[in-house]
Structures are given as C-alpha cells and as structure tokens.
Amino acid sequence: MNTDSQNHYNYCALPLAPYACRPDLSKGRVFEEAESRHRTNFQRDRDRVIHSSAFRRLKDKAQVFTSAEGDHFRTRLSHSLEVAQIAKTLSRCLMINEDLAETIALAHDLGHPPFAHMGEDMLKISMQNYGGFAHNDQSLRVLTMLEDRYVHWKGLNLTWETLEGVVKHNGPVLGGDQTPSRDHLPVTLYEISQNQCTGPLDLKLTGYASLEAQVAAIADDIAYNNHDIEDGLRAGLFSLSDIAGLKIVQTALDKIRDEYGGNLHHRYVVFEMIRNVMGQMVDDVLTHTREKLRVLNPQSPDDIASAGVQIVEFSPEFLTDVNELRGFLRERMYHHYEIERIRFKVGRMIPQLFDGFMNYPLLLPQRWQAQLIAGKPDHHSDHHRARVICDYIAGMTDRFAVLEYRRIFELSESFFL
C-alpha cells in the first residue's frame, strides 16, 4: 500500500471490519480525477451530495405533510438527515464505513418529486408510455446526469461504491438469469448499463449491495416509521390510545410507566415512546445482523455481495411487530382523509403540468428548452421530451410546483395589467 493510500485508510476514525468498504480500495469514479488532499473518497462523495442543488431542494419537499400543514413536520431534508444519523450509529456498531453509509443515506431521496409519494404516483402515470418513473432511479439520474457543477462531466462523479449503494440498497436489481434490458431496468440504470451516458459503470446488478448500503436502507425504515408516528400524532390523525395496542408501542409505554409512573405529561410520553421504539428497532437490527455475520463470516466486501441474502435486517419475529406498525400507519395516516385531499390536488396539478409542457414545450424555461434541443431527433423524440419534462417536474419543490401551476393555468388581475 502506498503512502497516500495508507493516509486515506487512517482517515477512518475507528478500525474497520474486513467486510467493510475501505476508501483506499474504492473501485473508482466514472471519470478519473485526482484524489482529495484532505478527505477520503467517501467523505468527498458525502460533501458533494450535501453541496448539490438537489440536496438543498429537499428542504421544501414533503415527507408526508406539506409545509402548508405546519413548520414542525418532517421534510425530505430532515428525513434524510435522520436516516444518515441512524446509519452512522449502526455503521459504527458494526465496524463498517460510516462515511459511505452516511453518503448513501443523504443521497437516497434526491430523486423524490414534489409532494412525496403522491407526486411520484402521478409522475408514474404520466410517464407510463415514456419509460416510466421511479424515485430511486431518479436519484441515480440526479447524481450522474442532472447535477451540472463541473466543467468536464455531468453529475457529481461519485465513487462506484456510493452509486452502487443508491441503486441496490434495497437488494439486487436483477435476478441471476436476467440481463440488463429496458424490460428489466428503469431508464437511467439501463442507459448507464449500456454505457450510453456516463462511461463504463458495471454496478453488479445481480449481487447484493455493501453492508453500508444495507445499513442505509434499514435506517430509512427506522427513521420513517418513527417520525411518521410523531408527525401523525402531532397532526391529530390518531391518538396515543389508538396506537397503544401495537406490540412495539405497548412495550415502550410499559417501560415508560415502570420508569416514570402514570403522571408524566403527554408530550413527554410521546417523546419517550418514540425514543424507545427507535431503540427497540436499532437493538433488534444489530443483534440479528451480528448473528448473521457470525454465521456467514465474510472476509471482504465481495463476500457480502455474493452472500445471496440481505444481511442487515430485522429479525423475523420483530419484523412481525414492525409490519403491524406499518399497517396501522398505512390505514390511519397515509390514507387519512386529509392526506387524501392533498393527493386529490396533486392528482390534478402534476398531470396538468406534465401535459401542458408536453403539448406546449415553449412553456418550459429556456434552460429546459435547450435540453429538448440537445436531444437527438429520432423516433424516440416524444420519449426524450417526456423525460426532460419529467426531470423538470421531479426537481421541483412543493412550493415551486404550486407557483408554476398558478403561473401557467390561473388568471389573476396582474394578467390584465
């Protein structure tokens, strides 16, 4: 190992397990560039994500509630930060690379459109004849194509390990007998696999992602399940007594009563309950994952990729309790009539914006019109136009989408002046 590599390895704050991803052994970047003098490859990736335009816009993209519902609810930005914090905790306990796990966690939602999954559902419908839409694939698109901050390439030119983590944090993308094709892959991942846009980038789509990516994925589950409880209670969509019967919540409330008695103020009961439920989830993941690692005894990141199973996960027994909570939130929160009213509005807004731009592309800002012109005119020209429009809408914040809708479709007194 050369001196520079040794220095980079020493940047890791704690010793790493043999199955951890090491920054000095990274598979590299799409475009070759000199390494940073002061940061490891993964630290540099993290900083590029944080400084990206897409990351800043997450502050005005809804997690569940829009900003109009109040200032205390989670946004995509605060959610991403919470995911990153949990991912770092899990990574340190498992002796894997905190910087890589944090980077994947911060980047995993960059492709989310405005209005959370409601906006994603509408873009899926609009794009169903033009190659489809998926927010995970859009995150990859942001990282490799849409961010435009460098002279020599599009995207952020992140490491192979970060891009692999964003693409595969939920598991392999292809089955063992599948080949990269338009039928099997979302549009951006297919383009990359065919070396059309970003140079050679084989992300080993049939293998499992690194432990760092798996940690980011489970941290996402832990974060949204817990903050959705808190936000749902704050919004009055359900009460503490409504969720007290859920096993995972009941366990937490029993512990609070044992420690504080029955006189604790309601708001502190909620906060203590959230902390306890989150702690239960973290404890279970660590216990179950450590046992799987003990049995598998992986000696390298390649052993993780070829293990044939997701290693970082809830135990089967505890997953039953987590799924009970998910089912409650799905019924009582995600399909609450107030959320459905937002969904109804989004269901009008996003398709009208998309159809308006498709039929009258001169409505697009000039920079995006230039993207249309940059496309090669062929029999896929409608697909190209739709993709550019999809990129434009997916990058909008909630507030900007509403403003753009009003600019295009609503008349006001100023229109006549």
Phi, psi and omega per residue, in radians:
M1 nan 2.293 -3.130
N2 -1.361 2.999 -3.055
T3 -1.076 -0.748 -3.123
D4 -1.061 -0.768 3.136
S5 -1.118 -0.708 3.119
Q6 -1.091 -0.711 3.110
N7 -1.100 -0.745 3.133
H8 -1.097 -0.716 3.125
Y9 -1.097 -0.637 -3.137
N10 -1.226 -0.243 3.089
Y11 -1.180 -0.364 3.119
C12 -1.175 2.231 -2.993
A13 -1.174 -0.535 -3.096
L14 -2.271 2.790 3.060
P15 -1.022 2.528 -3.127
L16 -1.833 2.545 3.029
A17 -1.199 2.769 -3.107
P18 -1.104 -0.390 -3.127
Y19 -1.602 0.035 3.103
A20 -1.348 2.698 3.052
C21 -1.423 2.192 3.128
R22 -1.749 2.348 -3.101
P23 -1.129 -0.525 -3.135
D24 -1.328 -0.212 3.109
L25 -1.938 0.363 3.123
S26 -1.022 2.592 3.069
K27 -1.305 -0.049 3.033
G28 1.736 -3.024 -3.112
R29 -1.938 2.874 3.131
V30 -1.065 -0.802 3.102
F31 -1.957 2.269 -3.079
E32 -1.187 2.383 3.065
E33 -2.663 2.792 -3.137
A34 -1.147 2.529 3.132
E35 -1.294 2.757 3.108
S36 -1.200 2.550 3.116
R37 -1.304 -0.403 -2.954
H38 -2.190 -0.112 -3.052
R39 -2.268 2.610 2.998
T40 -1.253 2.945 3.117
N41 -1.002 -0.708 -3.084
F42 -1.322 -0.601 3.037
Q43 -1.107 -0.675 3.127
R44 -1.151 -0.712 3.064
D45 -1.021 -0.817 -3.139
R46 -1.005 -0.796 -3.113
D47 -1.134 -0.642 3.113
R48 -1.153 -0.662 3.084
V49 -1.118 -0.826 -3.090
I50 -1.099 -0.608 -3.116
H51 -1.507 0.004 -3.106
S52 -1.317 2.686 3.087
S53 -1.119 -0.695 -3.112
A54 -1.085 -0.640 3.130
F55 -1.154 -0.745 3.128
R56 -1.080 -0.647 -3.094
R57 -1.194 -0.301 3.136
L58 -1.080 -0.371 -3.108
K59 -1.159 -0.384 3.130
D60 -2.020 0.454 3.018
K61 -1.986 2.326 -3.030
A62 -1.223 2.559 2.894
Q63 -1.530 -1.039 2.959
V64 -2.235 -0.861 -3.105
F65 -1.694 2.498 3.062
T66 -1.386 2.907 -3.141
S67 -1.096 -0.422 3.119
A68 -1.143 -0.360 -3.122
E69 -1.428 -0.252 3.132
G70 2.569 2.839 -3.056
D71 -1.550 -0.136 -2.999
H72 -1.727 -0.079 -3.124
F73 -1.453 2.718 -3.136
R74 -1.148 2.561 2.947
T75 -1.976 3.063 3.074
R76 -1.063 -0.556 -3.140
L77 -1.214 -0.902 -3.126
S78 -1.124 -0.623 3.063
H79 -1.066 -0.808 -3.121
S80 -1.080 -0.674 3.107
L81 -1.153 -0.686 3.112
E82 -1.169 -0.707 3.085
V83 -1.053 -0.783 -3.132
A84 -1.079 -0.695 -3.132
Q85 -1.119 -0.766 3.131
I86 -1.169 -0.704 3.136
A87 -1.074 -0.684 3.117
K88 -1.154 -0.714 3.111
T89 -1.074 -0.855 3.131
L90 -1.074 -0.721 -3.105
S91 -1.092 -0.765 -3.129
R92 -1.126 -0.711 3.135
C93 -1.146 -0.550 -3.127
L94 -1.628 -0.019 3.127
M95 1.071 0.716 3.042
I96 -2.008 3.135 -2.928
N97 -1.360 1.899 -3.127
E98 -1.082 -0.695 -3.071
D99 -1.100 -0.740 3.141
L100 -1.189 -0.779 3.127
A101 -1.077 -0.733 3.109
E102 -1.087 -0.753 -3.123
T103 -1.084 -0.808 3.126
I104 -1.083 -0.727 3.123
A105 -1.087 -0.746 -3.130
L106 -1.212 -0.477 -3.056
A107 -1.646 -0.230 -2.894
H108 -1.158 -0.399 -3.095
D109 -1.958 0.257 -3.092
L110 -1.086 -0.428 -3.113
G111 -1.592 0.054 -3.127
H112 -1.168 2.308 3.098
P113 -1.339 3.099 3.063
P114 -1.122 2.724 3.056
F115 1.138 0.614 2.947
A116 0.978 -2.489 -3.078
H117 -1.230 -0.329 3.073
M118 -1.148 -0.763 3.097
G119 -1.154 -0.673 3.113
E120 -1.092 -0.747 3.131
D121 -1.039 -0.710 -3.121
M122 -1.220 -0.670 3.103
L123 -1.195 -0.579 3.066
K124 -1.055 -0.742 3.134
I125 -1.158 -0.797 -3.117
S126 -1.111 -0.581 -3.044
M127 -1.716 0.144 -3.020
Q128 -1.109 -0.447 3.103
N129 -1.739 0.116 -3.047
Y130 -2.262 0.518 3.084
G131 1.794 -0.113 3.043
G132 1.447 3.047 3.115
F133 -2.548 2.388 3.022
A134 -2.547 2.333 -3.026
H135 -1.159 -0.530 3.084
N136 -1.109 -0.762 3.123
D137 -1.188 -0.592 3.110
Q138 -1.173 -0.576 3.060
S139 -1.067 -0.767 3.077
L140 -1.067 -0.684 3.138
R141 -1.104 -0.730 3.095
V142 -1.058 -0.792 -3.042
L143 -1.254 -0.500 -3.021
T144 -1.925 -0.270 -3.032
M145 -2.353 -0.748 -2.907
L146 -1.516 -0.624 3.059
E147 -1.133 2.255 -3.008
D148 -2.254 1.433 -3.025
R149 -2.213 -0.046 -3.026
Y150 -2.190 2.621 -3.060
V151 -1.225 -0.696 -2.912
H152 -1.720 -0.114 -3.136
W153 -2.778 2.783 2.977
K154 -1.554 2.714 -3.119
G155 1.448 -3.015 -3.059
L156 -1.746 -0.050 3.125
N157 0.900 1.000 -3.118
L158 -1.459 2.963 3.140
T159 -1.253 2.789 3.082
W160 -0.967 -0.721 -3.054
E161 -1.157 -0.674 3.107
T162 -1.184 -0.806 -3.141
L163 -1.121 -0.713 3.086
E164 -1.048 -0.725 -3.120
G165 -1.125 -0.704 3.111
V166 -1.137 -0.698 -3.080
V167 -1.310 -0.699 -2.922
K168 -2.042 0.295 -3.062
H169 -1.111 -0.388 3.089
N170 -1.651 0.121 3.113
G171 2.128 3.124 -3.140
P172 -1.011 2.558 3.138
V173 -1.565 -0.555 -3.138
L174 -2.059 2.555 2.975
G175 -1.292 2.895 -3.061
G176 -1.038 -0.503 -3.103
D177 -1.747 0.071 -3.128
Q178 -1.611 2.620 3.078
T179 -2.022 2.677 3.109
P180 -1.049 2.042 3.137
S181 -2.651 2.912 3.109
R182 -1.116 -0.440 3.131
D183 -1.323 -0.478 -3.014
H184 -1.847 -0.261 -3.039
L185 -2.236 2.556 2.979
P186 -1.158 2.875 -2.866
V187 -1.071 -0.806 -3.083
T188 -1.186 -0.771 3.141
L189 -1.117 -0.630 3.087
Y190 -1.145 -0.790 3.136
E191 -1.039 -0.733 3.123
I192 -1.163 -0.725 -3.128
S193 -1.127 -0.444 3.131
Q194 -1.644 0.132 3.077
N195 1.067 0.638 -3.081
Q196 -1.593 -0.458 -2.948
C197 -2.172 -0.669 -2.918
T198 -2.200 0.317 -3.119
G199 1.457 3.082 -3.075
P200 -1.127 2.236 -3.103
L201 -2.700 1.513 3.131
D202 -1.567 1.859 -3.081
L203 -1.598 0.212 3.059
K204 0.923 1.104 -2.919
L205 -1.227 -0.249 3.111
T206 -1.599 -0.151 -3.130
G207 -1.681 2.940 3.095
Y208 -1.444 2.690 -3.138
A209 -1.343 2.967 3.110
S210 -1.055 2.811 3.044
L211 -1.041 -0.599 3.133
E212 -1.069 -0.720 3.103
A213 -1.205 -0.686 3.109
Q214 -1.118 -0.655 3.080
V215 -1.109 -0.737 3.112
A216 -1.071 -0.653 -3.128
A217 -1.163 -0.820 -3.138
I218 -1.220 -0.543 3.065
A219 -1.111 -0.615 3.067
D220 -1.065 -0.811 3.112
D221 -1.055 -0.819 -3.109
I222 -1.092 -0.760 -3.093
A223 -1.121 -0.914 -3.011
Y224 -1.253 -0.568 3.100
N225 -1.108 -0.700 -3.105
N226 -1.367 -0.778 -3.116
H227 -1.297 -0.369 3.048
D228 -1.257 -0.569 3.009
I229 -1.056 -0.874 -3.091
E230 -1.107 -0.783 -3.132
D231 -1.184 -0.645 3.105
G232 -1.133 -0.700 3.076
L233 -1.152 -0.742 -3.140
R234 -1.080 -0.662 -3.116
A235 -1.387 -0.147 -3.141
G236 1.322 0.363 3.128
L237 -1.307 -0.397 3.038
F238 -2.755 2.922 -3.095
S239 -1.959 2.961 3.111
L240 -1.069 -0.658 3.114
S241 -1.162 -0.493 3.123
D242 -1.145 -0.623 -3.075
I243 -1.737 -0.050 -3.069
A244 -1.103 -0.435 -3.124
G245 -1.381 -0.213 3.092
L246 -1.216 2.332 -2.991
K247 -1.002 -0.759 -3.073
I248 -1.172 -0.580 3.105
V249 -1.361 -0.701 -3.139
Q250 -1.063 -0.703 3.088
T251 -1.033 -0.741 3.135
A252 -1.166 -0.773 -3.117
L253 -1.161 -0.632 3.085
D254 -1.081 -0.721 3.138
K255 -1.162 -0.670 3.128
I256 -1.133 -0.747 3.125
R257 -1.119 -0.684 3.129
D258 -1.120 -0.607 -3.050
E259 -1.511 -0.635 -2.990
Y260 -2.064 -0.130 -3.054
G261 1.379 -2.795 -3.055
G262 -1.848 0.239 -3.037
N263 -1.870 0.163 -3.112
L264 -1.271 2.379 3.139
H265 -1.035 2.547 -3.051
H266 -0.929 -0.764 -3.059
R267 -1.130 -0.588 3.114
Y268 -1.320 -0.550 3.046
V269 -1.050 -0.765 -3.140
V270 -1.083 -0.844 -3.100
F271 -1.112 -0.761 3.119
E272 -1.122 -0.682 3.139
M273 -1.112 -0.775 3.133
I274 -1.077 -0.787 3.139
R275 -1.068 -0.700 -3.113
N276 -1.212 -0.751 3.126
V277 -1.090 -0.758 3.104
M278 -1.088 -0.720 3.109
G279 -1.096 -0.704 3.082
Q280 -1.027 -0.765 -3.110
M281 -1.138 -0.800 3.135
V282 -1.093 -0.794 -3.139
D283 -1.041 -0.752 -3.107
D284 -1.159 -0.776 3.127
V285 -1.033 -0.811 -3.109
L286 -1.138 -0.766 -3.133
T287 -1.098 -0.820 -3.091
H288 -1.205 -0.719 -3.122
T289 -1.168 -0.737 3.115
R290 -1.062 -0.661 3.117
E291 -1.175 -0.705 3.111
K292 -1.145 -0.673 3.099
L293 -1.153 -0.646 3.121
R294 -1.096 -0.729 -3.117
V295 -1.254 -0.764 -3.095
L296 -1.308 -0.587 3.141
N297 0.896 0.937 -3.140
P298 -1.215 2.525 -3.106
Q299 -2.027 0.075 -3.135
S300 -2.861 2.845 3.028
P301 -1.028 -0.554 3.104
D302 -1.106 -0.592 3.081
D303 -1.139 -0.595 3.075
I304 -1.156 -0.794 -3.105
A305 -1.097 -0.599 -3.070
S306 -1.718 0.168 -3.066
A307 -1.166 -0.452 3.125
G308 1.447 0.051 3.133
V309 -2.530 2.709 2.966
Q310 -1.322 2.210 -3.026
I311 -1.628 -0.715 -3.119
V312 -1.557 1.897 -3.092
E313 -2.853 2.950 3.033
F314 -1.270 2.678 3.004
S315 -1.169 2.664 -3.121
P316 -0.986 -0.679 -3.118
E317 -1.166 -0.778 -3.104
F318 -1.263 -0.541 3.123
L319 -1.044 -0.560 3.074
T320 -1.047 -0.732 3.114
D321 -1.198 -0.699 3.105
V322 -1.102 -0.731 -3.138
N323 -1.169 -0.537 3.049
E324 -1.105 -0.742 3.086
L325 -1.124 -0.777 3.126
R326 -1.034 -0.740 3.136
G327 -1.089 -0.705 3.095
F328 -1.088 -0.837 -3.123
L329 -1.099 -0.660 3.133
R330 -1.078 -0.748 -3.070
E331 -1.375 -0.782 -2.969
R332 -1.638 -0.305 -3.093
M333 -2.038 -1.022 -3.019
Y334 -1.181 -0.403 3.101
H335 -1.998 0.333 3.028
H336 -1.107 2.601 -3.036
Y337 -1.070 -0.539 3.121
E338 -1.200 -0.646 3.064
I339 -1.207 -0.674 3.123
E340 -1.121 -0.563 3.079
R341 -1.143 -0.702 3.056
I342 -1.111 -0.746 3.135
R343 -1.040 -0.706 3.133
F344 -1.073 -0.755 3.129
K345 -1.159 -0.756 3.126
V346 -1.115 -0.603 3.126
G347 -1.142 -0.329 3.026
R348 -1.625 -0.726 -2.980
M349 -1.191 -0.941 -3.036
I350 -1.106 -0.850 3.124
P351 -1.089 -0.620 3.130
Q352 -1.201 -0.691 3.059
L353 -1.075 -0.824 -3.111
F354 -1.067 -0.867 -3.109
D355 -1.137 -0.643 3.126
G356 -1.088 -0.791 3.135
F357 -1.210 -0.626 3.121
M358 -1.139 -0.734 -3.092
N359 -1.406 -0.512 -3.104
Y360 -2.340 1.301 -3.057
P361 -1.077 -0.306 3.088
L362 -1.204 -0.147 3.037
L363 -1.289 -0.328 -3.135
L364 -1.225 2.604 2.992
P365 -0.999 2.702 -3.002
Q366 -1.071 -0.619 3.135
R367 -1.073 -0.631 3.138
W368 -1.398 -0.514 2.986
Q369 -1.088 -0.637 3.102
A370 -1.106 -0.579 3.085
Q371 -1.141 -0.595 3.083
L372 -1.145 -0.762 -3.125
I373 -1.154 -0.568 -3.099
A374 -1.190 -0.330 3.138
G375 -1.245 2.534 3.121
K376 -1.309 2.168 -3.133
P377 -1.240 1.941 3.082
D378 -2.589 -2.888 -3.079
H379 -1.250 -0.090 3.075
H380 -1.779 0.330 -3.047
S381 -1.068 -0.660 3.082
D382 -1.111 -0.649 3.092
H383 -1.123 -0.718 3.129
H384 -1.129 -0.793 3.124
R385 -1.056 -0.795 -3.131
A386 -1.080 -0.678 -3.118
R387 -1.184 -0.715 3.099
V388 -1.091 -0.773 3.128
I389 -1.125 -0.708 3.095
C390 -1.074 -0.757 3.101
D391 -1.052 -0.709 -3.133
Y392 -1.123 -0.840 -3.101
I393 -1.200 -0.737 -3.119
A394 -1.086 -0.497 3.135
G395 -1.417 -0.150 -3.099
M396 -1.236 2.580 2.894
T397 -1.426 2.916 3.098
D398 -0.996 -0.828 -3.078
R399 -1.110 -0.740 -3.116
F400 -1.201 -0.633 3.109
A401 -1.073 -0.758 3.102
V402 -1.111 -0.778 3.140
L403 -1.095 -0.763 3.131
E404 -1.114 -0.705 3.101
Y405 -1.059 -0.785 3.141
R406 -1.146 -0.698 3.137
R407 -1.042 -0.648 -3.010
I408 -1.577 -0.668 -2.943
F409 -1.925 -0.273 -3.069
E410 -1.912 2.449 3.050
L411 -1.626 2.585 3.078
S412 -2.465 3.009 -3.123
E413 -1.053 -0.594 -3.102
S414 -1.130 -0.384 -3.134
F415 -1.097 -0.532 -3.040
F416 -1.649 -0.061 -3.081
L417 -1.537 nan nan
